[in-house]
Amino acid sequence: MPVNPELVGRVFPPTPSYLVGREKVREFARAVFAPASVHTDPDAARALGYADVVAPPTFAMVIQDLALQQLLAEADSGIELSRTIHGEQRFRYTRPIVAGDELTATLAVTGIRALGGNAMVTSEAEIRDASGEHVVTATTVLVVGEAA
């Protein structure tokens, strides 16, 4: 089944709240080779005006992934994971993610276009904190190959 063009404009329910943990931020920082003390040392982060350690910018993918799983689980999507690669990723931040944040993501499919027999599926996840304030918008392009 090809990618369903009717996905464009589909908005998924907000994800369950994700509590950003200090150790998760530290682990992620190590994994992506982000050695700045603001990512690992609460005192260093507080000295810069943050309440706790600051997640590296790509940490937003952890929350965005929860929203993308909703899209990938859609029976009518035509998106088969075995034929899908991550083509592009962008982040637009209002403020950094900090340990202690409770975040939810709402995913919207914003575009589908054909390219060389593949479908490029663009989605945006609006990530908000517990008070409903915008933290970051994560934009992803998935490249879905043709079915065999």
N, CA, C and O atoms as CSV, one atom per row, in Angstrom:
chain,resi,resn,atom,element,x,y,z
A,1,MET,N,N,0.853,-1.178,0.000
A,1,MET,CA,C,0.000,0.000,0.000
A,1,MET,C,C,0.899,1.242,0.000
A,1,MET,O,O,1.825,1.333,0.806
A,2,PRO,N,N,0.632,2.190,-0.893
A,2,PRO,CA,C,1.401,3.447,-0.865
A,2,PRO,C,C,0.999,4.291,0.340
A,2,PRO,O,O,-0.015,4.038,0.991
A,3,VAL,N,N,1.822,5.298,0.618
A,3,VAL,CA,C,1.512,6.197,1.723
A,3,VAL,C,C,0.187,6.884,1.440
A,3,VAL,O,O,-0.044,7.381,0.338
A,4,ASN,N,N,-0.664,6.907,2.422
A,4,ASN,CA,C,-2.007,7.478,2.298
A,4,ASN,C,C,-1.924,9.010,2.240
A,4,ASN,O,O,-1.522,9.634,3.222
A,5,PRO,N,N,-2.296,9.626,1.112
A,5,PRO,CA,C,-2.229,11.084,1.013
A,5,PRO,C,C,-3.203,11.793,1.957
A,5,PRO,O,O,-3.040,12.979,2.245
A,6,GLU,N,N,-4.217,11.063,2.438
A,6,GLU,CA,C,-5.183,11.668,3.364
A,6,GLU,C,C,-4.603,11.864,4.767
A,6,GLU,O,O,-5.281,12.391,5.649
A,7,LEU,N,N,-3.357,11.443,4.974
A,7,LEU,CA,C,-2.688,11.720,6.249
A,7,LEU,C,C,-2.426,13.212,6.434
A,7,LEU,O,O,-2.385,13.705,7.562
A,8,VAL,N,N,-2.250,13.925,5.330
A,8,VAL,CA,C,-1.940,15.356,5.421
A,8,VAL,C,C,-3.081,16.065,6.146
A,8,VAL,O,O,-4.249,15.951,5.774
A,9,GLY,N,N,-2.711,16.791,7.180
A,9,GLY,CA,C,-3.691,17.497,7.996
A,9,GLY,C,C,-4.152,16.714,9.210
A,9,GLY,O,O,-4.831,17.260,10.079
A,10,ARG,N,N,-3.791,15.444,9.278
A,10,ARG,CA,C,-4.200,14.635,10.428
A,10,ARG,C,C,-3.408,15.072,11.659
A,10,ARG,O,O,-2.187,15.222,11.609
A,11,VAL,N,N,-4.124,15.273,12.760
A,11,VAL,CA,C,-3.513,15.655,14.028
A,11,VAL,C,C,-3.824,14.558,15.033
A,11,VAL,O,O,-4.970,14.129,15.166
A,12,PHE,N,N,-2.805,14.112,15.730
A,12,PHE,CA,C,-2.948,13.033,16.691
A,12,PHE,C,C,-3.140,13.599,18.097
A,12,PHE,O,O,-2.741,14.732,18.367
A,13,PRO,N,N,-3.739,12.830,18.981
A,13,PRO,CA,C,-3.934,13.304,20.361
A,13,PRO,C,C,-2.590,13.541,21.043
A,13,PRO,O,O,-1.592,12.916,20.684
A,14,PRO,N,N,-2.561,14.435,22.018
A,14,PRO,CA,C,-1.315,14.649,22.766
A,14,PRO,C,C,-0.829,13.344,23.407
A,14,PRO,O,O,-1.626,12.508,23.833
A,15,THR,N,N,0.464,13.198,23.460
A,15,THR,CA,C,1.065,12.033,24.103
A,15,THR,C,C,0.865,12.123,25.614
A,15,THR,O,O,0.577,13.199,26.138
A,16,PRO,N,N,1.014,11.013,26.307
A,16,PRO,CA,C,1.050,11.100,27.768
A,16,PRO,C,C,2.217,11.990,28.190
A,16,PRO,O,O,3.195,12.140,27.457
A,17,SER,N,N,2.102,12.569,29.362
A,17,SER,CA,C,3.139,13.448,29.886
A,17,SER,C,C,4.446,12.671,30.080
A,17,SER,O,O,4.453,11.548,30.583
A,18,TYR,N,N,5.537,13.294,29.672
A,18,TYR,CA,C,6.871,12.715,29.842
A,18,TYR,C,C,7.641,13.592,30.826
A,18,TYR,O,O,7.873,14.771,30.559
A,19,LEU,N,N,8.035,13.022,31.958
A,19,LEU,CA,C,8.801,13.746,32.957
A,19,LEU,C,C,10.284,13.614,32.610
A,19,LEU,O,O,10.835,12.513,32.611
A,20,VAL,N,N,10.920,14.739,32.315
A,20,VAL,CA,C,12.330,14.750,31.944
A,20,VAL,C,C,13.165,14.562,33.204
A,20,VAL,O,O,13.138,15.399,34.107
A,21,GLY,N,N,13.897,13.470,33.259
A,21,GLY,CA,C,14.712,13.155,34.427
A,21,GLY,C,C,16.155,13.608,34.261
A,21,GLY,O,O,16.700,13.606,33.157
A,22,ARG,N,N,16.751,13.988,35.358
A,22,ARG,CA,C,18.148,14.437,35.349
A,22,ARG,C,C,19.076,13.363,34.774
A,22,ARG,O,O,19.945,13.661,33.955
A,23,GLU,N,N,18.885,12.111,35.210
A,23,GLU,CA,C,19.768,11.046,34.724
A,23,GLU,C,C,19.563,10.778,33.244
A,23,GLU,O,O,20.517,10.455,32.536
A,24,LYS,N,N,18.323,10.907,32.763
A,24,LYS,CA,C,18.068,10.732,31.324
A,24,LYS,C,C,18.806,11.799,30.526
A,24,LYS,O,O,19.381,11.510,29.477
A,25,VAL,N,N,18.788,13.034,31.027
A,25,VAL,CA,C,19.503,14.119,30.347
A,25,VAL,C,C,20.999,13.818,30.340
A,25,VAL,O,O,21.658,13.969,29.311
A,26,ARG,N,N,21.532,13.397,31.468
A,26,ARG,CA,C,22.961,13.063,31.542
A,26,ARG,C,C,23.318,11.926,30.580
A,26,ARG,O,O,24.319,11.998,29.868
A,27,GLU,N,N,22.488,10.874,30.567
A,27,GLU,CA,C,22.730,9.737,29.670
A,27,GLU,C,C,22.696,10.171,28.216
A,27,GLU,O,O,23.543,9.774,27.416
A,28,PHE,N,N,21.710,10.987,27.885
A,28,PHE,CA,C,21.579,11.450,26.504
A,28,PHE,C,C,22.788,12.300,26.131
A,28,PHE,O,O,23.340,12.150,25.041
A,29,ALA,N,N,23.197,13.184,27.021
A,29,ALA,CA,C,24.357,14.039,26.751
A,29,ALA,C,C,25.605,13.190,26.483
A,29,ALA,O,O,26.378,13.489,25.573
A,30,ARG,N,N,25.796,12.142,27.273
A,30,ARG,CA,C,26.938,11.254,27.033
A,30,ARG,C,C,26.816,10.569,25.680
A,30,ARG,O,O,27.795,10.454,24.944
A,31,ALA,N,N,25.617,10.118,25.358
A,31,ALA,CA,C,25.406,9.378,24.114
A,31,ALA,C,C,25.657,10.226,22.870
A,31,ALA,O,O,26.108,9.712,21.846
A,32,VAL,N,N,25.370,11.513,22.957
A,32,VAL,CA,C,25.553,12.391,21.785
A,32,VAL,C,C,26.823,13.235,21.890
A,32,VAL,O,O,27.013,14.183,21.128
A,33,PHE,N,N,27.684,12.884,22.838
A,33,PHE,CA,C,28.969,13.572,23.015
A,33,PHE,C,C,28.782,15.069,23.217
A,33,PHE,O,O,29.422,15.889,22.557
A,34,ALA,N,N,27.885,15.408,24.149
A,34,ALA,CA,C,27.646,16.805,24.535
A,34,ALA,C,C,28.232,16.990,25.928
A,34,ALA,O,O,27.516,16.845,26.918
A,35,PRO,N,N,29.536,17.311,26.025
A,35,PRO,CA,C,30.224,17.301,27.316
A,35,PRO,C,C,30.023,18.544,28.187
A,35,PRO,O,O,30.527,18.576,29.310
A,36,ALA,N,N,29.317,19.551,27.720
A,36,ALA,CA,C,29.170,20.787,28.504
A,36,ALA,C,C,28.570,20.489,29.872
A,36,ALA,O,O,27.635,19.697,29.987
A,37,SER,N,N,29.098,21.110,30.884
A,37,SER,CA,C,28.652,20.844,32.253
A,37,SER,C,C,27.188,21.213,32.473
A,37,SER,O,O,26.559,20.678,33.386
A,38,VAL,N,N,26.634,22.100,31.675
A,38,VAL,CA,C,25.226,22.479,31.811
A,38,VAL,C,C,24.302,21.263,31.604
A,38,VAL,O,O,23.161,21.265,32.065
A,39,HIS,N,N,24.802,20.229,30.910
A,39,HIS,CA,C,24.020,19.018,30.648
A,39,HIS,C,C,24.150,17.976,31.757
A,39,HIS,O,O,23.358,17.036,31.816
A,40,THR,N,N,25.138,18.133,32.631
A,40,THR,CA,C,25.404,17.082,33.613
A,40,THR,C,C,25.453,17.557,35.062
A,40,THR,O,O,25.240,16.767,35.981
A,41,ASP,N,N,25.728,18.826,35.269
A,41,ASP,CA,C,25.949,19.358,36.614
A,41,ASP,C,C,24.865,20.376,36.969
A,41,ASP,O,O,24.828,21.467,36.400
A,42,PRO,N,N,23.977,20.021,37.912
A,42,PRO,CA,C,22.900,20.955,38.282
A,42,PRO,C,C,23.418,22.319,38.750
A,42,PRO,O,O,22.796,23.343,38.470
A,43,ASP,N,N,24.543,22.341,39.455
A,43,ASP,CA,C,25.089,23.619,39.928
A,43,ASP,C,C,25.541,24.489,38.757
A,43,ASP,O,O,25.326,25.702,38.760
A,44,ALA,N,N,26.159,23.874,37.768
A,44,ALA,CA,C,26.584,24.628,36.583
A,44,ALA,C,C,25.366,25.176,35.838
A,44,ALA,O,O,25.384,26.306,35.351
A,45,ALA,N,N,24.314,24.366,35.753
A,45,ALA,CA,C,23.088,24.813,35.082
A,45,ALA,C,C,22.440,25.953,35.861
A,45,ALA,O,O,21.996,26.933,35.263
A,46,ARG,N,N,22.379,25.839,37.186
A,46,ARG,CA,C,21.786,26.895,38.019
A,46,ARG,C,C,22.580,28.193,37.910
A,46,ARG,O,O,22.003,29.280,37.932
A,47,ALA,N,N,23.902,28.082,37.793
A,47,ALA,CA,C,24.744,29.276,37.646
A,47,ALA,C,C,24.413,30.031,36.359
A,47,ALA,O,O,24.675,31.228,36.244
A,48,LEU,N,N,23.838,29.319,35.401
A,48,LEU,CA,C,23.435,29.944,34.135
A,48,LEU,C,C,21.957,30.332,34.127
A,48,LEU,O,O,21.437,30.797,33.113
A,49,GLY,N,N,21.281,30.138,35.268
A,49,GLY,CA,C,19.897,30.569,35.387
A,49,GLY,C,C,18.850,29.497,35.147
A,49,GLY,O,O,17.661,29.809,35.080
A,50,TYR,N,N,19.259,28.244,35.016
A,50,TYR,CA,C,18.316,27.158,34.787
A,50,TYR,C,C,17.991,26.466,36.114
A,50,TYR,O,O,18.788,26.495,37.052
A,51,ALA,N,N,16.830,25.855,36.178
A,51,ALA,CA,C,16.407,25.165,37.401
A,51,ALA,C,C,17.152,23.851,37.621
A,51,ALA,O,O,17.289,23.396,38.756
A,52,ASP,N,N,17.629,23.246,36.546
A,52,ASP,CA,C,18.318,21.960,36.630
A,52,ASP,C,C,19.110,21.777,35.341
A,52,ASP,O,O,19.233,22.705,34.541
A,53,VAL,N,N,19.647,20.571,35.145
A,53,VAL,CA,C,20.451,20.331,33.948
A,53,VAL,C,C,19.620,20.564,32.687
A,53,VAL,O,O,18.411,20.331,32.665
A,54,VAL,N,N,20.291,21.023,31.656
A,54,VAL,CA,C,19.654,21.372,30.383
A,54,VAL,C,C,19.917,20.250,29.387
A,54,VAL,O,O,21.056,19.816,29.215
A,55,ALA,N,N,18.871,19.789,28.742
A,55,ALA,CA,C,19.009,18.721,27.754
A,55,ALA,C,C,19.668,19.259,26.486
A,55,ALA,O,O,19.410,20.396,26.092
A,56,PRO,N,N,20.522,18.448,25.839
A,56,PRO,CA,C,21.038,18.841,24.533
A,56,PRO,C,C,19.868,19.060,23.565
A,56,PRO,O,O,18.810,18.457,23.740
A,57,PRO,N,N,20.039,19.895,22.568
A,57,PRO,CA,C,18.921,20.235,21.668
A,57,PRO,C,C,18.223,19.035,21.037
A,57,PRO,O,O,17.006,19.061,20.852
A,58,THR,N,N,18.961,17.995,20.707
A,58,THR,CA,C,18.334,16.847,20.049
A,58,THR,C,C,17.553,15.946,21.003
A,58,THR,O,O,16.922,14.986,20.559
A,59,PHE,N,N,17.582,16.233,22.294
A,59,PHE,CA,C,16.802,15.463,23.274
A,59,PHE,C,C,15.311,15.505,22.945
A,59,PHE,O,O,14.571,14.587,23.301
A,60,ALA,N,N,14.873,16.547,22.279
A,60,ALA,CA,C,13.456,16.650,21.902
A,60,ALA,C,C,12.983,15.432,21.113
A,60,ALA,O,O,11.789,15.136,21.089
A,61,MET,N,N,13.910,14.726,20.469
A,61,MET,CA,C,13.541,13.512,19.733
A,61,MET,C,C,12.941,12.450,20.643
A,61,MET,O,O,12.112,11.654,20.203
A,62,VAL,N,N,13.351,12.431,21.906
A,62,VAL,CA,C,12.815,11.443,22.848
A,62,VAL,C,C,11.306,11.631,22.988
A,62,VAL,O,O,10.552,10.658,22.993
A,63,ILE,N,N,10.876,12.874,23.099
A,63,ILE,CA,C,9.451,13.170,23.244
A,63,ILE,C,C,8.750,13.068,21.897
A,63,ILE,O,O,7.638,12.548,21.809
A,64,GLN,N,N,9.401,13.566,20.849
A,64,GLN,CA,C,8.801,13.487,19.518
A,64,GLN,C,C,8.558,12.042,19.109
A,64,GLN,O,O,7.566,11.745,18.445
A,65,ASP,N,N,9.449,11.149,19.495
A,65,ASP,CA,C,9.282,9.742,19.135
A,65,ASP,C,C,7.970,9.174,19.660
A,65,ASP,O,O,7.336,8.359,18.991
A,66,LEU,N,N,7.562,9.597,20.845
A,66,LEU,CA,C,6.281,9.127,21.387
A,66,LEU,C,C,5.130,9.501,20.456
A,66,LEU,O,O,4.185,8.732,20.275
A,67,ALA,N,N,5.223,10.685,19.872
A,67,ALA,CA,C,4.182,11.138,18.948
A,67,ALA,C,C,4.295,10.427,17.600
A,67,ALA,O,O,3.280,10.053,17.012
A,68,LEU,N,N,5.510,10.240,17.111
A,68,LEU,CA,C,5.699,9.542,15.834
A,68,LEU,C,C,5.187,8.111,15.888
A,68,LEU,O,O,4.728,7.576,14.879
A,69,GLN,N,N,5.264,7.484,17.069
A,69,GLN,CA,C,4.766,6.122,17.205
A,69,GLN,C,C,3.268,6.042,16.893
A,69,GLN,O,O,2.785,5.022,16.399
A,70,GLN,N,N,2.540,7.117,17.182
A,70,GLN,CA,C,1.112,7.145,16.853
A,70,GLN,C,C,0.920,7.088,15.340
A,70,GLN,O,O,0.070,6.350,14.842
A,71,LEU,N,N,1.712,7.867,14.619
A,71,LEU,CA,C,1.622,7.866,13.152
A,71,LEU,C,C,1.992,6.498,12.601
A,71,LEU,O,O,1.291,5.967,11.740
A,72,LEU,N,N,3.074,5.928,13.085
A,72,LEU,CA,C,3.524,4.638,12.573
A,72,LEU,C,C,2.540,3.512,12.882
A,72,LEU,O,O,2.516,2.502,12.179
A,73,ALA,N,N,1.739,3.676,13.914
A,73,ALA,CA,C,0.761,2.654,14.291
A,73,ALA,C,C,-0.544,2.756,13.506
A,73,ALA,O,O,-1.386,1.863,13.600
A,74,GLU,N,N,-0.726,3.821,12.740
A,74,GLU,CA,C,-1.979,3.995,11.984
A,74,GLU,C,C,-2.102,2.916,10.908
A,74,GLU,O,O,-1.238,2.790,10.040
A,75,ALA,N,N,-3.163,2.155,10.974
A,75,ALA,CA,C,-3.366,1.047,10.033
A,75,ALA,C,C,-3.495,1.528,8.593
A,75,ALA,O,O,-3.120,0.806,7.669
A,76,ASP,N,N,-4.016,2.727,8.388
A,76,ASP,CA,C,-4.251,3.213,7.026
A,76,ASP,C,C,-3.136,4.126,6.515
A,76,ASP,O,O,-3.298,4.763,5.474
A,77,SER,N,N,-2.009,4.201,7.226
A,77,SER,CA,C,-0.961,5.161,6.847
A,77,SER,C,C,-0.212,4.768,5.586
A,77,SER,O,O,0.190,5.632,4.806
A,78,GLY,N,N,-0.022,3.480,5.382
A,78,GLY,CA,C,0.815,3.040,4.268
A,78,GLY,C,C,2.299,3.175,4.583
A,78,GLY,O,O,3.143,2.957,3.714
A,79,ILE,N,N,2.613,3.528,5.806
A,79,ILE,CA,C,4.010,3.665,6.215
A,79,ILE,C,C,4.439,2.363,6.869
A,79,ILE,O,O,3.957,2.001,7.943
A,80,GLU,N,N,5.339,1.674,6.215
A,80,GLU,CA,C,5.866,0.417,6.744
A,80,GLU,C,C,7.286,0.688,7.228
A,80,GLU,O,O,8.144,1.113,6.454
A,81,LEU,N,N,7.523,0.442,8.501
A,81,LEU,CA,C,8.800,0.789,9.121
A,81,LEU,C,C,9.991,0.173,8.388
A,81,LEU,O,O,11.048,0.798,8.301
A,82,SER,N,N,9.839,-1.024,7.867
A,82,SER,CA,C,10.956,-1.693,7.188
A,82,SER,C,C,11.356,-0.982,5.898
A,82,SER,O,O,12.429,-1.249,5.357
A,83,ARG,N,N,10.521,-0.090,5.403
A,83,ARG,CA,C,10.818,0.668,4.186
A,83,ARG,C,C,11.037,2.150,4.481
A,83,ARG,O,O,11.006,2.974,3.566
A,84,THR,N,N,11.257,2.492,5.739
A,84,THR,CA,C,11.295,3.891,6.147
A,84,THR,C,C,12.657,4.258,6.727
A,84,THR,O,O,13.236,3.517,7.521
A,85,ILE,N,N,13.150,5.422,6.308
A,85,ILE,CA,C,14.358,5.981,6.908
A,85,ILE,C,C,14.067,7.417,7.332
A,85,ILE,O,O,13.156,8.068,6.820
A,86,HIS,N,N,14.856,7.878,8.265
A,86,HIS,CA,C,14.737,9.242,8.778
A,86,HIS,C,C,15.501,10.145,7.820
A,86,HIS,O,O,16.723,10.042,7.714
A,87,GLY,N,N,14.795,11.027,7.123
A,87,GLY,CA,C,15.425,11.843,6.102
A,87,GLY,C,C,15.915,13.198,6.569
A,87,GLY,O,O,16.925,13.700,6.076
A,88,GLU,N,N,15.206,13.796,7.520
A,88,GLU,CA,C,15.556,15.154,7.944
A,88,GLU,C,C,14.974,15.415,9.327
A,88,GLU,O,O,13.953,14.839,9.704
A,89,GLN,N,N,15.632,16.285,10.073
A,89,GLN,CA,C,15.167,16.658,11.409
A,89,GLN,C,C,15.500,18.121,11.664
A,89,GLN,O,O,16.615,18.567,11.392
A,90,ARG,N,N,14.525,18.868,12.190
A,90,ARG,CA,C,14.744,20.274,12.569
A,90,ARG,C,C,14.046,20.536,13.894
A,90,ARG,O,O,13.066,19.877,14.239
A,91,PHE,N,N,14.574,21.519,14.635
A,91,PHE,CA,C,13.982,21.926,15.908
A,91,PHE,C,C,13.858,23.439,15.933
A,91,PHE,O,O,14.761,24.157,15.504
A,92,ARG,N,N,12.739,23.908,16.436
A,92,ARG,CA,C,12.509,25.348,16.637
A,92,ARG,C,C,12.128,25.536,18.102
A,92,ARG,O,O,11.011,25.225,18.515
A,93,TYR,N,N,13.074,26.048,18.872
A,93,TYR,CA,C,12.919,26.158,20.324
A,93,TYR,C,C,12.400,27.516,20.757
A,93,TYR,O,O,12.773,28.548,20.200
A,94,THR,N,N,11.528,27.498,21.766
A,94,THR,CA,C,11.148,28.693,22.503
A,94,THR,C,C,12.053,28.816,23.732
A,94,THR,O,O,12.465,29.910,24.120
A,95,ARG,N,N,12.348,27.650,24.333
A,95,ARG,CA,C,13.262,27.598,25.478
A,95,ARG,C,C,13.840,26.193,25.544
A,95,ARG,O,O,13.277,25.259,24.972
A,96,PRO,N,N,14.970,26.038,26.246
A,96,PRO,CA,C,15.552,24.702,26.357
A,96,PRO,C,C,14.699,23.765,27.211
A,96,PRO,O,O,13.896,24.203,28.034
A,97,ILE,N,N,14.893,22.486,26.996
A,97,ILE,CA,C,14.299,21.456,27.845
A,97,ILE,C,C,15.201,21.291,29.058
A,97,ILE,O,O,16.422,21.194,28.927
A,98,VAL,N,N,14.591,21.259,30.245
A,98,VAL,CA,C,15.328,21.177,31.501
A,98,VAL,C,C,14.787,19.996,32.313
A,98,VAL,O,O,13.590,19.711,32.287
A,99,ALA,N,N,15.679,19.317,33.030
A,99,ALA,CA,C,15.230,18.234,33.915
A,99,ALA,C,C,14.140,18.772,34.833
A,99,ALA,O,O,14.250,19.869,35.380
A,100,GLY,N,N,13.090,17.979,34.989
A,100,GLY,CA,C,11.938,18.395,35.784
A,100,GLY,C,C,10.766,18.827,34.923
A,100,GLY,O,O,9.636,18.887,35.407
A,101,ASP,N,N,11.015,19.132,33.647
A,101,ASP,CA,C,9.913,19.478,32.744
A,101,ASP,C,C,8.994,18.283,32.563
A,101,ASP,O,O,9.453,17.144,32.487
A,102,GLU,N,N,7.698,18.546,32.496
A,102,GLU,CA,C,6.718,17.539,32.097
A,102,GLU,C,C,6.216,17.967,30.735
A,102,GLU,O,O,5.593,19.018,30.593
A,103,LEU,N,N,6.491,17.148,29.736
A,103,LEU,CA,C,6.241,17.534,28.350
A,103,LEU,C,C,5.261,16.595,27.661
A,103,LEU,O,O,5.240,15.391,27.920
A,104,THR,N,N,4.455,17.169,26.784
A,104,THR,CA,C,3.585,16.387,25.911
A,104,THR,C,C,3.832,16.849,24.482
A,104,THR,O,O,4.276,17.973,24.247
A,105,ALA,N,N,3.543,15.975,23.540
A,105,ALA,CA,C,3.730,16.292,22.119
A,105,ALA,C,C,2.453,16.010,21.361
A,105,ALA,O,O,1.793,14.994,21.577
A,106,THR,N,N,2.117,16.920,20.474
A,106,THR,CA,C,0.983,16.740,19.579
A,106,THR,C,C,1.521,16.747,18.155
A,106,THR,O,O,2.109,17.731,17.706
A,107,LEU,N,N,1.316,15.651,17.457
A,107,LEU,CA,C,1.858,15.473,16.115
A,107,LEU,C,C,0.822,15.804,15.055
A,107,LEU,O,O,-0.345,15.429,15.166
A,108,ALA,N,N,1.263,16.508,14.034
A,108,ALA,CA,C,0.441,16.790,12.860
A,108,ALA,C,C,1.235,16.415,11.615
A,108,ALA,O,O,2.421,16.732,11.518
A,109,VAL,N,N,0.596,15.749,10.671
A,109,VAL,CA,C,1.223,15.464,9.385
A,109,VAL,C,C,0.998,16.692,8.518
A,109,VAL,O,O,-0.141,17.073,8.247
A,110,THR,N,N,2.096,17.311,8.084
A,110,THR,CA,C,1.999,18.588,7.371
A,110,THR,C,C,2.248,18.484,5.877
A,110,THR,O,O,1.979,19.432,5.139
A,111,GLY,N,N,2.758,17.346,5.419
A,111,GLY,CA,C,2.976,17.225,3.988
A,111,GLY,C,C,3.421,15.843,3.576
A,111,GLY,O,O,4.045,15.110,4.343
A,112,ILE,N,N,3.083,15.504,2.341
A,112,ILE,CA,C,3.565,14.278,1.704
A,112,ILE,C,C,3.887,14.646,0.262
A,112,ILE,O,O,3.080,15.260,-0.435
A,113,ARG,N,N,5.088,14.256,-0.170
A,113,ARG,CA,C,5.418,14.487,-1.574
A,113,ARG,C,C,6.183,13.297,-2.114
A,113,ARG,O,O,6.897,12.604,-1.390
A,114,ALA,N,N,6.013,13.081,-3.404
A,114,ALA,CA,C,6.695,11.977,-4.070
A,114,ALA,C,C,8.070,12.448,-4.527
A,114,ALA,O,O,8.244,13.588,-4.959
A,115,LEU,N,N,9.038,11.549,-4.423
A,115,LEU,CA,C,10.389,11.854,-4.873
A,115,LEU,C,C,11.058,10.558,-5.285
A,115,LEU,O,O,11.409,9.734,-4.441
A,116,GLY,N,N,11.232,10.381,-6.576
A,116,GLY,CA,C,11.931,9.214,-7.089
A,116,GLY,C,C,11.351,7.886,-6.651
A,116,GLY,O,O,12.103,6.970,-6.320
A,117,GLY,N,N,10.047,7.757,-6.640
A,117,GLY,CA,C,9.410,6.506,-6.237
A,117,GLY,C,C,9.253,6.351,-4.739
A,117,GLY,O,O,8.748,5.333,-4.268
A,118,ASN,N,N,9.678,7.342,-3.996
A,118,ASN,CA,C,9.531,7.328,-2.546
A,118,ASN,C,C,8.504,8.376,-2.130
A,118,ASN,O,O,8.173,9.280,-2.898
A,119,ALA,N,N,8.014,8.243,-0.924
A,119,ALA,CA,C,7.142,9.277,-0.351
A,119,ALA,C,C,7.903,9.939,0.784
A,119,ALA,O,O,8.490,9.263,1.629
A,120,MET,N,N,7.888,11.256,0.798
A,120,MET,CA,C,8.511,12.010,1.878
A,120,MET,C,C,7.391,12.565,2.744
A,120,MET,O,O,6.622,13.425,2.316
A,121,VAL,N,N,7.315,12.057,3.967
A,121,VAL,CA,C,6.239,12.401,4.890
A,121,VAL,C,C,6.793,13.374,5.929
A,121,VAL,O,O,7.690,13.033,6.699
A,122,THR,N,N,6.245,14.591,5.939
A,122,THR,CA,C,6.689,15.612,6.885
A,122,THR,C,C,5.673,15.727,8.004
A,122,THR,O,O,4.466,15.792,7.773
A,123,SER,N,N,6.198,15.752,9.233
A,123,SER,CA,C,5.323,15.929,10.394
A,123,SER,C,C,5.974,16.913,11.356
A,123,SER,O,O,7.193,17.079,11.389
A,124,GLU,N,N,5.110,17.559,12.137
A,124,GLU,CA,C,5.571,18.486,13.159
A,124,GLU,C,C,4.986,18.068,14.497
A,124,GLU,O,O,3.786,17.820,14.621
A,125,ALA,N,N,5.849,17.997,15.486
A,125,ALA,CA,C,5.408,17.708,16.848
A,125,ALA,C,C,5.576,18.974,17.675
A,125,ALA,O,O,6.692,19.449,17.881
A,126,GLU,N,N,4.466,19.511,18.142
A,126,GLU,CA,C,4.491,20.663,19.045
A,126,GLU,C,C,4.665,20.107,20.451
A,126,GLU,O,O,3.815,19.367,20.945
A,127,ILE,N,N,5.758,20.463,21.084
A,127,ILE,CA,C,6.057,19.964,22.423
A,127,ILE,C,C,5.825,21.096,23.409
A,127,ILE,O,O,6.388,22.183,23.279
A,128,ARG,N,N,4.976,20.816,24.409
A,128,ARG,CA,C,4.573,21.830,25.392
A,128,ARG,C,C,4.839,21.334,26.801
A,128,ARG,O,O,4.894,20.130,27.052
A,129,ASP,N,N,5.003,22.282,27.720
A,129,ASP,CA,C,5.232,21.921,29.116
A,129,ASP,C,C,3.901,21.760,29.844
A,129,ASP,O,O,2.838,21.903,29.240
A,130,ALA,N,N,3.958,21.463,31.131
A,130,ALA,CA,C,2.760,21.175,31.919
A,130,ALA,C,C,1.797,22.352,31.988
A,130,ALA,O,O,0.601,22.151,32.200
A,131,SER,N,N,2.285,23.569,31.814
A,131,SER,CA,C,1.401,24.736,31.826
A,131,SER,C,C,0.865,25.061,30.435
A,131,SER,O,O,0.143,26.043,30.257
A,132,GLY,N,N,1.216,24.241,29.454
A,132,GLY,CA,C,0.727,24.436,28.094
A,132,GLY,C,C,1.584,25.361,27.254
A,132,GLY,O,O,1.233,25.674,26.116
A,133,GLU,N,N,2.708,25.803,27.805
A,133,GLU,CA,C,3.591,26.707,27.074
A,133,GLU,C,C,4.441,25.934,26.064
A,133,GLU,O,O,4.914,24.831,26.336
A,134,HIS,N,N,4.619,26.548,24.887
A,134,HIS,CA,C,5.441,25.953,23.834
A,134,HIS,C,C,6.895,25.867,24.300
A,134,HIS,O,O,7.440,26.817,24.862
A,135,VAL,N,N,7.505,24.713,24.056
A,135,VAL,CA,C,8.927,24.527,24.349
A,135,VAL,C,C,9.700,24.387,23.038
A,135,VAL,O,O,10.692,25.080,22.813
A,136,VAL,N,N,9.235,23.483,22.180
A,136,VAL,CA,C,9.945,23.231,20.930
A,136,VAL,C,C,8.985,22.617,19.918
A,136,VAL,O,O,8.066,21.882,20.281
A,137,THR,N,N,9.211,22.927,18.656
A,137,THR,CA,C,8.536,22.235,17.563
A,137,THR,C,C,9.598,21.398,16.862
A,137,THR,O,O,10.616,21.921,16.410
A,138,ALA,N,N,9.352,20.098,16.778
A,138,ALA,CA,C,10.275,19.178,16.125
A,138,ALA,C,C,9.666,18.757,14.795
A,138,ALA,O,O,8.564,18.210,14.751
A,139,THR,N,N,10.382,19.010,13.729
A,139,THR,CA,C,9.921,18.669,12.375
A,139,THR,C,C,10.749,17.512,11.857
A,139,THR,O,O,11.979,17.537,11.906
A,140,THR,N,N,10.063,16.501,11.361
A,140,THR,CA,C,10.719,15.306,10.841
A,140,THR,C,C,10.235,15.020,9.435
A,140,THR,O,O,9.058,15.193,9.119
A,141,VAL,N,N,11.159,14.579,8.594
A,141,VAL,CA,C,10.803,14.059,7.288
A,141,VAL,C,C,11.196,12.582,7.261
A,141,VAL,O,O,12.365,12.228,7.415
A,142,LEU,N,N,10.198,11.739,7.063
A,142,LEU,CA,C,10.418,10.306,6.900
A,142,LEU,C,C,10.386,9.995,5.410
A,142,LEU,O,O,9.506,10.470,4.692
A,143,VAL,N,N,11.337,9.205,4.948
A,143,VAL,CA,C,11.358,8.786,3.554
A,143,VAL,C,C,10.886,7.347,3.516
A,143,VAL,O,O,11.518,6.460,4.088
A,144,VAL,N,N,9.766,7.120,2.835
A,144,VAL,CA,C,9.147,5.796,2.773
A,144,VAL,C,C,9.303,5.254,1.374
A,144,VAL,O,O,8.819,5.845,0.410
A,145,GLY,N,N,9.989,4.115,1.264
A,145,GLY,CA,C,10.214,3.487,-0.033
A,145,GLY,C,C,8.967,2.788,-0.540
A,145,GLY,O,O,8.046,2.474,0.214
A,146,GLU,N,N,8.970,2.558,-1.839
A,146,GLU,CA,C,7.843,1.852,-2.471
A,146,GLU,C,C,7.737,0.429,-1.936
A,146,GLU,O,O,8.734,-0.191,-1.566
A,147,ALA,N,N,6.517,-0.067,-1.905
A,147,ALA,CA,C,6.308,-1.465,-1.531
A,147,ALA,C,C,6.825,-2.360,-2.641
A,147,ALA,O,O,6.748,-2.012,-3.819
A,148,ALA,N,N,7.349,-3.509,-2.261
A,148,ALA,CA,C,7.894,-4.453,-3.249
A,148,ALA,C,C,6.801,-5.083,-4.058
A,148,ALA,O,O,7.076,-5.902,-4.935
